[in-house]
C-alpha cells in the first residue's frame, strides 16, 4: 500500500491560550507552514493559528 499524501498538523493559537485545532495538509503541494485565522474560544476572538508538530 502507498503512504498517505497528507500529514496531520496542530494549529496552535498565537494568543498563548494553549487552544489548538488539528488540520491536514499535503506537504508535496504546500511546502510552507500552515497559518489560519480562526476562533479561539478561550480568548473569545479570532486570532492567527500557526502550525506546530503534534507530540
Phi and psi in degrees as GROMACS dihedral restraints (atoms count N, CA, C in turn):
[ dihedral_restraints ]
;  ai    aj    ak    al  type     phi  dphi    fc
    3     4     5     6     1   -81.7    20    10
    4     5     6     7     1   154.3    20    10
    6     7     8     9     1   -72.9    20    10
    7     8     9    10     1   152.8    20    10
    9    10    11    12     1   -70.9    20    10
   10    11    12    13     1   143.1    20    10
   12    13    14    15     1   -80.2    20    10
   13    14    15    16     1   -17.6    20    10
   15    16    17    18     1  -101.1    20    10
   16    17    18    19     1   149.2    20    10
   18    19    20    21     1  -119.8    20    10
   19    20    21    22     1   154.8    20    10
   21    22    23    24     1   -97.3    20    10
   22    23    24    25     1   129.9    20    10
   24    25    26    27     1  -126.7    20    10
   25    26    27    28     1   157.1    20    10
   27    28    29    30     1  -102.3    20    10
   28    29    30    31     1   129.4    20    10
   30    31    32    33     1  -101.1    20    10
   31    32    33    34     1   109.4    20    10
   33    34    35    36     1   -98.2    20    10
   34    35    36    37     1   138.3    20    10
   36    37    38    39     1   -66.9    20    10
   37    38    39    40     1   140.6    20    10
   39    40    41    42     1   -85.7    20    10
   40    41    42    43     1    -2.1    20    10
   42    43    44    45     1   -84.2    20    10
   43    44    45    46     1     4.7    20    10
   45    46    47    48     1    57.8    20    10
   46    47    48    49     1    37.6    20    10
   48    49    50    51     1   -94.8    20    10
   49    50    51    52     1   -14.9    20    10
   51    52    53    54     1    88.2    20    10
   52    53    54    55     1    -3.1    20    10
   54    55    56    57     1   -76.1    20    10
   55    56    57    58     1   142.3    20    10
   57    58    59    60     1  -144.8    20    10
   58    59    60    61     1   157.2    20    10
   60    61    62    63     1  -113.7    20    10
   61    62    63    64     1   159.4    20    10
   63    64    65    66     1  -114.6    20    10
   64    65    66    67     1   131.1    20    10
   66    67    68    69     1  -136.5    20    10
   67    68    69    70     1   161.8    20    10
   69    70    71    72     1  -108.6    20    10
   70    71    72    73     1   148.8    20    10
   72    73    74    75     1  -149.8    20    10
   73    74    75    76     1   154.5    20    10
   75    76    77    78     1   -97.0    20    10
   76    77    78    79     1   109.4    20    10
   78    79    80    81     1   -69.1    20    10
   79    80    81    82     1   -15.8    20    10
   81    82    83    84     1   -75.8    20    10
   82    83    84    85     1   -34.7    20    10
   84    85    86    87     1   -93.1    20    10
   85    86    87    88     1   -42.9    20    10
   87    88    89    90     1  -106.8    20    10
   88    89    90    91     1    99.0    20    10
   90    91    92    93     1   -86.6    20    10
   91    92    93    94     1   -27.0    20    10
   93    94    95    96     1   -83.8    20    10
   94    95    96    97     1   164.8    20    10
   96    97    98    99     1   -69.4    20    10
   97    98    99   100     1   146.0    20    10
   99   100   101   102     1   -81.8    20    10
  100   101   102   103     1   134.3    20    10
  102   103   104   105     1  -133.9    20    10
  103   104   105   106     1   136.9    20    10
  105   106   107   108     1  -139.0    20    10
  106   107   108   109     1   150.3    20    10
  108   109   110   111     1  -100.3    20    10
  109   110   111   112     1   110.0    20    10
  111   112   113   114     1  -134.5    20    10
  112   113   114   115     1   175.0    20    10
  114   115   116   117     1   -84.9    20    10
  115   116   117   118     1   131.4    20    10
  117   118   119   120     1  -107.4    20    10
  118   119   120   121     1   108.4    20    10
  120   121   122   123     1   -68.8    20    10
  121   122   123   124     1   -22.6    20    10
  123   124   125   126     1   -74.4    20    10
  124   125   126   127     1   -44.1    20    10
  126   127   128   129     1   -81.6    20    10
  127   128   129   130     1   -14.3    20    10
  129   130   131   132     1    57.2    20    10
  130   131   132   133     1    44.3    20    10
  132   133   134   135     1  -162.2    20    10
  133   134   135   136     1   168.2    20    10
  135   136   137   138     1   -81.3    20    10
  136   137   138   139     1   129.7    20    10
  138   139   140   141     1  -136.0    20    10
  139   140   141   142     1   170.0    20    10
  141   142   143   144     1   -79.1    20    10
  142   143   144   145     1   134.7    20    10
  144   145   146   147     1  -114.3    20    10
  145   146   147   148     1   129.8    20    10
  147   148   149   150     1  -115.1    20    10
  148   149   150   151     1   150.2    20    10
  150   151   152   153     1   -71.1    20    10
  151   152   153   154     1   134.5    20    10
  153   154   155   156     1  -135.2    20    10
  154   155   156   157     1   169.6    20    10
  156   157   158   159     1   -80.0    20    10
  157   158   159   160     1   147.7    20    10
  159   160   161   162     1   -84.4    20    10
  160   161   162   163     1   127.4    20    10
